[in-house]
């Protein structure tokens, strides 16, 4: 038992499959939508920016409240106690805050609200319209998502309950952010009065309900929501359009490919999508061409199998008849004739099977062949010399005109190209009359090597010049014994020439003499 081995390529392929296994289970439409939605989620990160925007505004207001408290304390310390109530109301109106003045013994000396200036008022959430309820719900949700710190709830309390007043007593101006019942920020700040002021020391506290901060954040959030909603709708529509233009034709091609695989229909039409000039259009046309080529190859295989069956039946029938007759013939001369027929049929079957085997494997072998530089002129010169050394039948002459007008080197497989010119020479010799001349000429025309094989036989009728290259198509000269050729020689020659990027055809001779001219054109290697 062979030891188990690990292939790096197989391990790499398995790793790649494992990495893509999750995505292979998701349809292409969903993947397109998911990618675009992820991009939209990144855009939705703007809500995090709004939280930092709000924090910066609140920090700015806290610093402003601390400075205002200190300035108000200095202003109140500069006036007489009898004038402080008037100044408290005036400063409350100018700053938009609620002012409370405490004496040094923590007693409330003045309150702008008690003095009739009610510029500070907390709203009852239960009495607000539903739009504000939705806004508060969104505020709470976004604060939870972004992890914003939750300010303590604002409520009225005594002197000791205000941390700002306690810090002001120690000479440290302080400010605190609270949360109103309707989730708007409330900012309190306190500062101490100078002890040498006319009314003695004390502390002053300002209270501001900064609803404008909440409104500004909500306006920006609404604008961002509109942008996000618009971009989301457009992105989804574009994603669906993109998925439709990609997924729909791919499904059409997949269904056509399944029909081709099942082979239930004689002709499966694969959509070519001629209106598309993108990669999917190229794929559609490639699949259509592939299916047509596959169908043509299947048809050729079926026709080849039928032709093989037909061609094998003839010698087998002759062979069976001869063998059956041998059992009933007693005359020695007749038995010798029947044995000769048997031997001839056996040779014919052997030649036919060999040609059929080569023709059936030729495409596959050529697809794996390694092409190398081949000097066709030298090759033909060697073939002519070998044939002349073996002897030519019926006094036929064989001549090679080797034109030295450039390189005659092509890229190909030497053995196969040699088979092409052997078949053409054999075909020309078989059609040539007694004492005829077979001429082979090789010359270079631009980037092609042109080889012509001329004979002086009856020629090929114009209407049959394409048929002679088909398998088992053979137009034999008069007087030749039946079964001497398989009808595959020219078909094999065309297959080899076309596999080398060339063409082969039969033409009329330019000198207007009788006979046929077989011409091959192969690309020169240095071109």
Secondary structure, DSSP 8 states (H G I E B T S, - for coil): -------HHHHHHHHHHHHHHHHHTS-HHHHHHHHHHHHHHHHHTHHHHHHHHHHHHHHHHHHHHHHHHHHHHHHHHTS-GGGHHHHHHHHHHHHTSEEEEEETTS-EEEETTTTT--------GGGS-HHHHHHHHHHHHHHHHHT-----B-----GGG-HHHHHHHTT--EEEEEE-TTS-EEEEEEEEE-TTSTT--EEEEEEEEEHHHHHHHHHHHHHHHHHHHHHHHHHHHHHHHHHIIIIIHHHHHHHHHHHHHHT-SSS------TT--SHHHHHHHHHHHHHHHHHHHHHHHHHHHHHHHHHHHHHHHHHHHHHHHHTT---HHHHHHHHHHHHHHHHHHHHHHHHHHHHHHHHHHHHH---EEEEHHHHHHHHHHHHHHH--GGG-EEEEEE--SS--EEEE-HHHHHHHHHHHHHHHHHHS-TT-EEEEEEEEETTEEEEEEE--SS---GGGTTGGGSTT-----TT--TTS--S-HHHHHHHHHHHTT-EEEEE--TT--SS-EEEEEEEBTT-
